Amino acid sequence: MKERLLLKPIPAPLSAALMFLFFIIPFSNLQAQSEIRQIISFNKDWKFYLGQVVNVNDESFDEKNWRRLDLPHDWSIEGKFDKKNPAGAGGAFLPGGLGWYRKSFFIPESSKNKNVFIDFDGVYRKSEVWINGHSLGMRPNGYISFRYDLTPYLKYGNGKNFLVVKVDNTHQPNSRWYSGSGIYRNVWLVTTGKIFVDHWGTYITTPVVNNSGAAIDIYIKVKNTTTNIKPVVLSSTIFDASGVKVAKVLSEINARGNGTTENSQTTQISKPHLWSVSDPYLYKVVTQIIIDDKPFDEYVTRIGIRSFKFDRDQGFLLNGNKIKINGVCDHHDLGCLGAAVNKRALERKLEILKAMGCNGIRTTHNPPAPELLDLCDKMGFIVMDEAFDMWKQEKTLYDYHLNFETWHKKDLEDQVLRDRNHASVFIWSIGNEIQEEWATDNSGSKIAMELSDIVRSLDMTRPITSALNNHDWNSNSILRSGALNLVGYNYDQKGFASFPQKFPGKNFIGTETVAALETRGHYDMPSDSIRLWPAKDDEPLRNGNKDLSCSSYDAVSAPWGSTHEGTWKIIKKYPYLSGQFIWTGFDYLGEPTPYEWPAHSSYFGIIDLAGFPKDVYYMYQSEWTDKTVLHIFPHWNWKKGKKIDVWAYYNHADEVELFLNGKSLGIRSKKGDDLHVMWRVVFEPGTLKAVSRKNGKTVLTRIIKTSGKAAGIILSADRNVIQADASDVSFIKTMIVDASGNPVPEADNLIKFSVSGPGTIAGTDNGNEADLESMKGSDRRAFNGLCLAVIQSKGKAGNLKVTAASKGLSSASLTIIVK
């Protein structure tokens, strides 16, 4: 790591020479891209069938009873929550099964002397693919991306081709969380010439980075599918974010026939614009293969130029500046959209996290969708890219342990090759809470060394960790291997402070922390003594509330974890603690904690499944951002005379004063390492007002009013203009209000959504962990005053009207422009 990140100035004469070269080297015309390499979406017009079929690879197979759909697709989220489904609580009580996808298509005659590939970003799980009856292979891992070569089996011109994909998610449980089922990520058809940059065929590093200049090393794999050696010119041009050319390098190579030829190039950029979490600046590297003075292939790689290191004393440094990694763990589901990837839905999640001050994502516990990493590059997140939740020892009956021996090398190699150019990827994780940690036969050490060697053979620029729940050097087989650059801590927050003594000379990362439990909008009194979980690990897992809710005060946690405030106080205090990835940013489908029907989603999120922040969100915002924050809670609808604990999160102020119906209830200030202030108040209806002040001057004022009965609905869209691409979505927040427009905090009215115009309802949600209504229905009961509708474009432009209606309430509507 250190060798790759040495900061050395580029000599001024060299910088001047490089700038001269930038202007004298000619640049090939990029307008030929569509003629060189074509990458088209292969998501449209598939046929789908759930269940057993025969003779599916016959060209004359009858598809009339099959459903027409577009990808990405997750059939599990379309099913019913059922206690009898074999996925169980971990899989959100949703169905698995055996699914088939079939697509007919034509390839033009112009592609006859080219190569045609199909790229799958992810299929869950155990996929098998056929083209025109010919088997292309199978991949058991549901999270990995893979490619097949269609070229030898294609028909051209008027010849119809048919592709068949079998997806087998029958044997369950095979996951500890909701996996989804189907071709749930994007599919691409890639056409190249006979000589081209290979799949994931560039590797770009920046071994020297500082404000004066950056050295750029470019490694390229060229594939030649002809039988002859061919002399070619490799051209790599670097553009800044505005499209200005800043560097170019040329190489001449002989591309060997029926094989791959590797080449390395080196160039430099003077005064680079460095990538950071607050300024995620990206460059574009365009690599061309030139034959006979004409561009023959083109491959684009986006990079960020940055230096970083983990330091045993200072924690984490990015571009020489010390920062905390304020990250969260993130499962792959998108709430009511299930596992079917949607770029806008991913972007919305990251926007909500970014507004909280989050700067890190751990891809728990598997390779993520490529779109997530693209977004993290552009939006400024530090990513821990994780490979496996288990090795050879199982966690669930039918999980990846059955395939690990045969597939781990290929799967890990493909993950690193795919992701290693991403500016956002800072850490590789080879496993999460791996059972082999406890191995007494040294098997954990052997596997850890093998996996780390695989990663380092492909990328030496990033540290490797494993998320460990055993932090004893003598008994942890993975730790003893010496394979890890970072000691990953899952929980054990009481041991954080003593890390330097326990692991002298080592670097810390909180791979998984907190595990607090909260239900948005639910409050149990008194706020500081709520413990729904037992104190001892061997007691039954249970929930203390009949409605399976947990208090939204930061007072409830799993026995192995802690509250949010409890962990952050420790991470914040010690500079050698580089940061943490909190369990979790969002609630996620499956793994309800406690495991109790009908709960089917987690309670761990700082944000609920619908994307509505819980109260602790504002604690982090007050600590992790420069935004001025004053957030008071709970709501103010209670029985008269009940004692209510009022909390306030705030910053940029010395004190907060609370008023009830104009009468002061006192001034509170944070003492020591306090992260909130509190008043114990005897409830009376009316107006609760909080005022924060600094040096006696008002900073912010917040007001909560006692509401009347539910009378109406207010709709608000996260975006009022979306793209007519049949993929873009708008998230419609739906709030129940009284006649004066005040939120009704405990409203549970049934809302009926309808859409007219070029759109459809993609899903509905409300953040209730135990709501058993279908997430694909158009009706949703409000939960603690809120619910959500997700509206998706249909592929045509126009005005889309969304209406929400409920018996006894005035309806509401809004217009989304689709263009």
N, C-alpha and C positions, 0 to 999 in steps of 0.2 A: 504493500500500500504506500509506504513512504517513498519508495523508489519512483513510483508513478506520479507523485505529487510534489516533487521538489520545486521550489519556487526560484527560478533563475531568470534574470533579465535578459532580453534579447538585445544584442549589441546594436547601437544606433546605426552604424553603417549597413548591417545586415537588414535592418528594418527598412532603410531607405532603398536598398537594392530590391527588396521584396515588393515594395510599393511600385517601383519602376516596372518590375515584371508583370504586375497586375494589369498594367495598361498596354503592354506590348504583345501579350499572348492573345491570339484570336480566340473567340468563343463560338462554339457550334450553335446552330439554330435549334432552340428547344421546341419550336412549333411542331417538330416532327414526332413528338412524343406518342401521339395516337397511332402513328405508323410503325413505331419501334416496339413498344410494349403496350399491350392493352390489359387493363385491370377493370373488370366490370362486375357489378353486383350480380350474384346468382341467387338472389333471395325470392324472386317473383315466381308465382304460378307453379307451386308444387302441389302434389296430391298426397294426402295423408290418410293412414288407416291405423287404428289402434286395435291390436289383437293378432291372432294367428292367420297367416295367409299361405297359400301354396302357389307354385308356378309364377311367382312375382317377377322372375327374370325373363319370362317369355315375352317376346316383342308384341304378341297379340293379347297380352294380359288386359282384362277388362277392368277399368278404373271407375266405372260408373257409380259405384257405391262409396268411393273414396271422397274425402273432403278436400276442397281446393283452399289453399292458404298460402300466405307469404311467410317467409322466415324473417327473423328468428322466431322460434316457436317453442313454447313450454306447455306440454299437455297436462302436466300434473296440476298446475295452478287452475286449470279449467275444471278440475274434479271437485268432489265434495269432501269436506272434512269428515272423517269417519274414524272412530276409535278403533275399528277393526282393521284399518289399512296397515299392512305389515311394516311400513316405514316408521310407524309409531310416533311418539312425541318428538323425537329428534328430527323426523322428516315432516313435521307439521301435520301429521295425521292425514296427509294427502296421498293419492294413489301413484303408483309407479306403472309397470306394465311393459308390454312389447309394442313398439311402434314402427311403422314403415313409412318411408317417404319416397316418392317417385316423381321424376321430372323428365319431360320430353323436350328436346331442343335441337336446333340446327347449327351447323358450323359452316361458314362460307368457304367456297372453293379457294379463296385467297389465303386461307390458313393452312392449306394442304402441305406446304413446305415449312411449316412452323411447328413450334411446340405448344401444346395446350395442357394446362394444369388446372386442377381444382383445389382450392385452399379452404379448409374448414377451420374456423377460429375456435371451435369447441363443440363437442357433441356429448351429451350425458345420457347414457354411458355405454360402453361395450358396443361400439359402432362397427358395422361392416358395410363396405361400399362395393357396388358393381357398376360397370359401364358396359352396356350392350351385352349383358350376360357374363362378362369377364370379371372375376374377382380382383379388386385392387388391394384388398387387405383389411385388417381390423385394428382398432385401437381401444383398449379397455379403459384408459384414463379419460374421465369425462371432462377434464379441464384443459387438456393440452391442445395446442394447435397443430395441424398436420396438413400435408400436401400429397396428392396423387397425380401421377402423369397419365393423362387420358390419351395422349398422342397415338399409341400403337393400335387403339381399338375404335377410333372415331370414323364416322361416315361424314362426307363433305357434300356441300351443295344441297340437293333435295333429299339426301339421306337422313332419316330421322334417327336421332340418338336417344337412348333412355338410360337414366341414372337411377339406381335404387340404393337407398340407405336403410339399413336395419339398425334400430336402436333398442338395446335390451336393458331395461331398468327393472326387470322382473324380480330379481333376487334381492330382497330387502330384509333388514336394514343394511345399507352399504355406506351410510354417512351419518355423522353425528349432528348434522344440521340439514336444512332443506336444500336439496340439490337441484330440483327441477328435473324434467325429462324431455329429451328430444334434441333437435338441431337448434340449440338455444342461443348460438352465436352466429355471426355473419358467415356467409359463404361467397367465395370470389372465383371467377373464371379468369385465368391469367394466360395470355397468349404472348409468346416471345419468338424471336428468331432462333436459328439453330445454334447460335453462339450468344450467350447472355450472362448477365450477373446471376449467380446461383441464388437459390432460395435462402433468405436471410444472409446474403452473400457479402455484406460489408461489415466491417468492425472498425469503429473510429474512436481513437483515444486521444487524450490531451495530456501527455506526460509532463509538460512544463506549462504552467499557467501563472501569470501575474498580470498586473495592470499594464505593463509595457508590451507584453506579447504572449502568444500561446503557440506552442508547437502542436501540430496536428498530424497524427499518424493514421493513415488510411490503409486498411487491409481489405483486399478484394479477392473473391473467388469467382473465376470465370469458367462457365460450363460450356463445353463444345460437344454437341451431339452429332457432329459429322465425323467421318472416319479420318479426315486429314488434319494435319497440323496447319494452323492458320495464323499468320502474323496479324496482330491487332494493336491498336493504340488505345490505351486506357486514359480517359480524361476525367478528372475530378475537379469540379468547380464549386467553390463555397460562396453562398450568397448570405447577406445579412437579412434581418427581418423585414427590411423595406425593399428587398429584391436587388440590392446593389452587390455586384461581384466584388469580393474582397480577397480571393485567392484562387489560383488554378495550378494544377500540376498534371503533367503528361508522362506516360510510361509506354514503352514498346515491349510487347511480350509475344511469345509464340504459344497460342492456345492449343494444347495437345488434343488430338482426336479422341473421341469417346471417353473423355475424362474431364477433370477439373484442374485448372492452373491457378495457383495463388500468387498474388503480387502485393507488394507494399509500397506505399507512397508517403512522402513526408513534405509538409509545407508549414507555413507559419502565418499567423494573423497578428498584425500590429494593433496594439491598444484594443483588445477584445472587449466586447460588452459581456460581462460575466452573468451567468444564470444564477439566480437566487430565489428563495421562496417569496420574496417581496417584489422581485423583478425577474420573472421567468423568461428570459430572452433566449430565443432560439435562432440558430443558423440552419441553412439548408445546404446539404452536400448533394450535388447532382453528378453521378458517375455515368459516363457514357463509354460504350464500346464503339470505336470508329474503325471501319474497314473500308479501304480504298477511298479515304477522305470523306466518307459518309457515316453519319451516326447509325448504328445497327441495333443498339439497345440502350436503354436509359433506366437508371435506378436511383431513387431519391431517398436520402437518409437525413432525418432532422436530428440535430445535436444541440446540446447546451454546453457552454464552456464554463467549467467551475473547478475549483480545487476544494478538497475537504479532508479532514482527518478526525479520528477519534483519539482523544488525549486522556491519559490516565488521571491527569490533574484538572484539566479545564473542560472535560466533557467533549462536546462536538463543536468543531470549527468549520465554517463554510466560507470560502474565500478569505480565510484568515480571521474571520469575525466569529466570536463565540455566540452560539444560539442554543436554546433548548429545542429538542425535537418534541413538539407538542402534538403527538399523533394519536390516531385511533385505529382500532382493528375494524375491518370491514368485510362482512360476508358479501357474496355476489348477488343475492336476490335484490329485486327492486320493488319490494312490497307487493301491491296488488298486480303488478306486471309479472310477478314471478321471476324466474331465472332468465327469461328472454331478454337479451341485452338490448338496451335502447340508449343511444348516446346522450340524448337530451336528459333522460332520467338520471343517468350517471352524473352529468354536468350539474344538474340541480342539487344532487346530494353533496357534491364537492363545493358548490356555492354556499350552501347552508353551513357546511363545516368551516369554510374559509371565513365566513362572517363571524363565526365563533372564535376565530384565532387559531384554528387547527392548521398545522403545516406538515402533517405526516399521515401516511396511510400504510397499514400492514395488510397485505392481501391474504387474509386468513381463509383457509389454510391450504392454498392452492394457487397455481398460476391464474392471473386475472384475465379478463377480456382485454384485447389490445387497445380498445377505445379508452379504457380506464387509464392506461399508462400514457396515451396520447394527451388526454385531458390533464393528467398530473404534470406532464411536461409543460403544458401551456399555462397552467394555473398556479404552479409553484408548490408542489408537495414532495416531501421526502418519502420515498417508497421503500418498504421492506418487502421484497418480492419472494414469496414463500412457495416451496415446492410440494411438501408432503405433510399429511397429518398422521401417517403411520408408515413404518418400514415393514419388516417381516412379521411383526407381532400385531395381531388384530386389535381393533377397538370396537368394531361391529362385525357381525357374522360374515358379511359378504363384501367387505371393503377392499381397498387397494392392496392389502397384505397378500391377497391371493395372486396378484399380478406383479408385485414388487420385484421378485427375483428376476423375472424375464424382461420387464419393461423399464426399470428405474433408470438405467443408463440412457436409453433413447429418450425417455420423457424429460429427464433433467437436461440433457444436451439440447433438446429442442427448445426448452424454456429459456435457457441462457442465450442461445443463438438468436432467438426471437427478440429478447428484451434488453440485450446488453448495450444497445446504442441509446437507450432512453436516458435523458438527463435526470429524470426524476428517480431512477433506480439507484439507490445508495447502498443497499444491503441485500445480500442473498441469504435466505433462510432455508436450510436443508431439512427442517422438520419442526413439528410442534408437539411438545409433550410426548415424545417418542417413548414407547414402552421399553426400548432397549437401553434407556438411561439407567435402568435398574439391573441390567444384565450382569451376572457374576462371571460369565465365561468370556468376557472381552469382545463379544460380538458387536456391541454398540460402538466400541472404538474402531473396529475394522470397517464397519459400514460408514461411520462418520468420516473416516479418512478417505474411503473410496469416493463418497459423494463430494467431499471438498476438493479432491484431486480432479474430479470431473469438472467442477466449476472453474477451478484455477487453470485448467488446460484451455479454457475458452475465454476467461476474463480474469485478469490479475489486478484490476483497478478498484475492486470493491471488497470490503470485508465480508466474512461468512459468519453466520451465527446459527444457533438452533434455539428455539424457545423452550427453555428448560424449567421443569417444576421440581427438580432435585438439584440443590445448589451446594451439595457436599462433594468436594473434589475426590475424596477417597471412594465414595460409593457410586458416583455417576460415571458410567463407562464412556459416555460421549465427551464429557469434560476431560477425562484422563487422556483422551486421544490426542489432545493438543491441536486438533484440526480447526478450532474456532478462533477467529480474530476478535470476536466480541462475545462476552459472556451474556447470554440472554436470560433475563429474569422474568419468569411468569409468577406474578404475585410475590409472596414473602417480603412485603413492604417493610416489615420490621428489621429485615436484614440489609436494606439498602444502605443505611448510613455506615455500616461496618464493611462495606464492599472493599475498600482499599486494604484493609487488614486481612480480609478473607482471601482476596485474590490480588496480591501485590503485583503491580506492574501491568495488570489487565485492564481492559476497557469494558464499561458497563452499558447495557441498553435494556430498558424495561420493555421487553417484548410483549408482555400482556399484564395489565394492571387493573386495579379497582374492582370490577365485578359487583358494582352496586345495582340495586333493583328498584325500579320506580315505574309507576303508572302515571301517565300525564293527567294532571287535573284531579288526582285523588289524594286526600290528605287525612292522615290519622293523627290524633292528638294523644298525649303530648308529643311534640315533634322530635324531641331529643331522647326518646326511650322506646322507639319502635324497632322491634326485631322480629320479623316474621319467620326468619329461618332459625333453626336450632343452633345453639352454640357449639355442640359437639358434632363432629363429622359422622359419627356412627348412628345418629338419630335419624328417623325417617325424614325425607324431604317433604315438606308440607307448606301450605300457605295459610296464614292466619285469618284471611278475609274470605267470606263465603263467595263473594263475586270474583275471587282470584286476583284482586288488585293489590298493589303495593303502594305505600305512601310515597308521594312525590317530594317530601322532605328528604334531604340527603342523610338518611339514617338507617337504611336497610342495605345489607350486602350479603353475598354468599359467604359461607364460613371460611373459605380459603382466601377471600379478598378483603376489601375495605371500602369505606365511603370514598366519594370523589375528593372531598376536602382532605380527608386523612392522608391519601396518597400524594396529592398535589403539594401539600405542605412539605413533605419530605423531598420530593423531586426538586421543588423550588429552592430548598435550603442549601443543598450540597452541589457545588460546581462540578464535581467529578461525575455526577449522574447526568449522562448525556441527554436523557429524555425518556419518553415512554410512549407506548401505544395502548390506549385505554380500551378496555373491553366494555362497551363498544361504542362507536359513533352513533349508529342507528340500531334500533331494534331490528331483528331479522326473523324470518320465518324458520320455524323449527326450534328445537332445544329450549322449550319454555322452562323457566326455572322459577318455582318448583315444577317438576314433571307431573302435571295434574290436568286431566281432561276437564273442560274443553280448551284450556289454554294451548295455543298452537304457535305462539311466537315468543321471542325472548323479552325480558324486562330490562336488559342490561343497557339499552341505548340511552345516550344523552338526548336523542331525538327519537320520536316514536316511529312506528312503521309507516305512517302516512306522511312523515316529514315535518310534523309539528314539534317544535322544541319543548322539552321538559324544562322545569325551572332551573335545574343545575346548569343548563346551557349558558345562562346569564352569569353564573359564577365564573365559568371559563372565559366568557367574553370580557368580564371585568378584569381578569388576570392576564389574558393572552393578547389583548388588543389595546390600541390607543383610543378606541371609541369611549365616549363618556357613557357610563352605564348606571342606571338606577332601576332595579327590578324588585317589586314587592309582591309577595304572595302569602296566603292563598287567595282565592276568590272571597267575596264578601256576602255570601248567601248561606246563613247558618240559623240554627234555632236560637232564639233570644235567650241570653244568659249563659250560653256555652262559652267555655274558655278556648280561645283561638290563639295559636302561635303565629305571629306575623314575622316573616323573615324579609330581610332586604340584602340584596347583593348590590354593591356600588363601587365606584372608583372615582378618582380625580376630585375627591371631596374629603373633608375632615370628619364630617358627621352627617347623620340623617335624623330628622325630626318627624315623628308620626302624629297625625291628627285624625280624630274620629269625630265627624260632624262638627268640625271647627275647634274642638278641644284638644290641646296638646297632650299626647300620651308619653312625652319625654324624648330626650335626645340620646342617641346611641352612637358610639364610635367603636371601630375595631381596635382591639387591644392585642399586642403581641403579634402572633401569626394568624389571628382571626380572619376568616374569609366572608363572614356575614355577621349581621347584627339581628337581634330578635326582641320583640315585645310580646308579652302574654296579655291578651286583651279579652275582656268580657264582651261578647258580641252584642251589638245593637245595630239594627238596620240603618243604612244611610251611606255616608261617603267616607272612605278611608283615603287619606292623602299623605304622601311621603315627600319630604323636601330634603335634598342633599345640599350641603353648603361647604364652601371652602373660604377660609378667612372671613366668615360671616356673610358671604355673598352666595345667593342661590345659584346652584349649578343645574339641577334638574328637579322637576316636579312630576310625580306619578299619582294618578287617582284611580281608585277602584270603587264602583258603586254597587249597592244592593240592587239586583234587577227584579223586575216584575215577572209575570208569567210569559212564556214564549209567545211571540206574536208574529214574527217575520223571519226572513232569511236574507243574509247578505252574502253575495258571491264576489270573490276576487280571484283573478287569474295571475299566475306568476308571469305569463307573457300573453299579450293580447294579439300578437302577430306570430304565426307559425308558418313553416314551409309546407308546400303542397307536395310532399314526397312520400306520403303514406307511412311515414315513420315518426315525424315530429309530433310532439305532444305539448299540451298545456295543462298545468295542474290547477284545478279550481278549488280553492279553499272555500268551505261552506260553513258559515257561522249562524247559529240561532240567536236571535235578539228579541228583546221585549219591545213594547210600543215606543219607547224612547230611544231605541237603538243600542241599548246596553247589552253586552253579551250575557246569555243565560248559561251559567257555568255547569249546570248539571243536566241540561236538556238532552233528551234521547229521542227526539222526534224522528219518525221514519221519513226520509227524504227520497223522492222519486225524481231522478234525473232524466231528461230527454234532450235530444240533439236534432236540429234541423240544419241542412246544409252539408257541405263536403267534409264530414267528420263522423266519428263514432266514439262511443264510450269504451275505452280500453280497460278500465277497471275502476273500482271504488274501494275506499278504505276509511277507517276512522281512528286507528291507533289502539283499539281495544284488543288486548292480547287473547281474549276469549270469545270474540265475536265469530260465530260459525256461518254467517251468510257468505255466499259465494263472492269471491273477489272479482269475478267477471260479470256480476249482475249490474243492473242500472239503479237498483234501490240500495240505500245504505242508511242505517239508523245512526243518528248523531251520537257521539260518545263524548261526554263532558263538554257538550256544546259545539263540537266540531265534527266535520267529516270532509271527505275529499272525493272529487271525481277527476279522472284522468281522461282527457279528450285527445284523440289522435286524428290526424288528417287522413283523408282517403285518397289523395293523389290528384285532386282537382282544386283549382283556385276558386275563391268565393268567400262569402260571409257565412260564418257558422254560428248559430244561435244555441246557447246552452240555457236550459231552464231547470230550475229546482222548485219542486212543489211538495207541500205536506199538508195533511188535513188539519184545519184550524189555524194555519199560518198563511200570511200573505206570501205569494210566490215571488221568485226573483229570476232575472235572466241577465245574460251579458252576451256580447258579440265578440267572437274571435275571427280575425281576418286571416284567411289562408291564402298564401300567394307563392 
